[in-house]
Amino acid sequence: MDINIDKRSGGVSVIGLNGELGSHSEDSIREQLHPIVGEKSAKVVIDMANVRTIDSSGLGHLISLVTHARMTESRVVLCGASSFVRGVLDVTQLDQWFEMADDVDEAIVALGASQAGSSS
């Protein structure tokens, strides 16, 4: 799992995930993403456009990440999920629990942030 973090103006972090989201992703998510969502009132977009597959461990990682965010009054919006990932979220009914958007721009609007470009 490759993770790309793009800090944008308006205080939004856009996190691009690339590859397979599963048990092997735990360390990367814990070390790189939990500190971001742990910041009070953080606004985070997780771009899943390049996530090829997700398994139960991957779902657990996302649930843990969003739960952590909610505990710090932060918000996480998932976007760009492939039809496979959307299908998994639908079957598990987690699409009702996660905030979802079609793409990064829609997710930024959902967070109520400016759509200005990257600041890094």
Buried (B, 14 or more C-beta within 10 A) or exposed (E): BEBEEBEBEEBBBBBBBBBBBBEEBBEBBBEBBBEBBBBEEBBBBBBBBEBEEBBEEBBBBBBBBBEBBEEEEBBBBBBBBBEEBBEBBEEEEBBEEBBBBEEBEBBBEBBEBEEEEEEE
